[in-house]
């Protein structure tokens, strides 16, 4: 390992990922947050409900997949703990979180709290913990990951938080109902047609295209600059940004093929979005050569503008996901749509605050 990396503080990346991913699980499990209605008198606690409870194979798989990353991140938090201790922490954390949320779901009318969900969620956390153990037991793998992390990205806790934010942003790009590098649902499938019928004008589609294009351009510019500001060396910025764009495009494309009906496959990459991505890429090419303080300003402005462009068509901000586009069961899909939309709306604000904190670090921004 190079000399400059020796003595670096222990990474808090797993801690940040646990916190951010845990908040995402809570939001997805409890939305919508109203109305809250007490269970009818005589309703048994979900643990003591008649057996077997209602369940589907899709629900079980979705619950396992949802809690597996959480269990993995939790198991990676302890720095020096044997495998049994790591898996115990992962199982306990997954079971405790699931138990609390299933209990709260008894007060949410659209939800069905049952033991199968608790078992599935705990199984997912256990599976994630096993994956973490296999990584933690390999000293060579840990050295390679830490060397890679310290070589390419800003070190310390502030760098760990930035990487966690990038991971969360990339994860929500999987939703194909939201166009590439946008933050609102594609209105062309349902909302645009409904709004156009109500208003009697075709301008709704034009406005939607302009909003989507602006979102994509500003998001690509802001997120690209955000990543570049986390890099140690300027010469690595171009490759990192291309890798990020490629990963987002791949995640969106694969999810579109799997989740969407064939007729709606390409709605997430409309002409307006394609034009916005191209414009954002050109702006990004020019912006990454600017001094880092200027990049902070440009990244913050671009991220905030990606939110403000919704004022051009404010109804789009509250548009629901066009569920007719999807070919899978809608139960968990509704929760996932709400979660990804909220994360994309909040992310620019959190990232903007983070950039100013990063710029205030005494040693940040030195050429390397």
PECORGI-V80242 format. One line per field, one symbol per residue. ss: DSSP state (H for helix, E for strand, C for the rest). psi: psi as a letter, one per 40 degrees, with the letter a starting at -180 (. if undefined). burial: b if it has 9 or more other C-alpha atoms within 8 Angstrom, else e. A space follows every 10 residues. Layout:
ss->???
psi->???
burial->???
//
This chain:
ss->CCHHHCCCCC CCHHHHHHHH HHHHHHHHHH CCCCCECCCC CCCCCHHHCC CCCCCCHHHH HHHHHHHHHH HHHHHHHCCC CCHHHHHHHH HHHHHHHHHH HHHHHCCECC CCCCHHHHHH HHHHHHHHHH HHHHHHCCHH HHHHHHHHHH HHECCHHHHH HHHHHHHHHH HHCCCCCECC CCCCECCCCC HHHHHHHHHC CCHHHHHHHH HHHHHHHHHH HHHHHHHHHH ECCHHHHHHH HHHHHHHHHH HHHHHHHHHE CHHHCCHHHC HHHHHHHHHH HHHHHHHCCC CHHHHHHHHH HHHHHHHHHH HHHHHHHHCC CCHHHECCCC HHHHHHHHHH HHHHHHHHHH HHHHHHHHHC CCCCCCCC
psi->hideeheiii hedddddddd ddddddddde iieiihhiii hehiiddeii iiihiidddd ddddddeddd dddddedhdg hidddddddd dddddddddd ddddedehde ighidddddd dddddddddd ddddddehdd dddddddddd ddihiadddd dddddddddd deedheehih fieiiheddd ddddddddde ieeddddddd dddddddddd ddddddddee idhdeedddd dddddddddd dddddddddi iddededegi dddddddddd dddddddeei iddddddddd ddddddddee ddgddddehi hgdedieiie cddddddddd dddddddddd ddddddddde hdeieih.
burial->eeeebeeeee ebbbbbbbeb bbebbbbbbb beeeeeeeee eeeeebeebe eebeeeeebb bbbbbbbbbb bbbbbbbeee eeeeebbebb bebbbeebbe bbbbbbbbbe eebbbbbbbb bbbbbbbbbb bbbebbeeee bbeeeebebb ebbbbbbbbb bbbbbbebbb ebbbbbbbbb bbbbbbbbbb bbbebbeeee eeebbebbbb bbbbbbbbbb bbbbbbbbbb bbbbebbeeb beebeebbbe bbbebbbebb beebbebbbb ebbbbbbbbb bebbeebbee eeeebbebbb bbbbbbbebb eebeebeebe ebeebbeeee ebbebbbbbb bebbbebbbe bbebbbebbe eeeeeeee
//
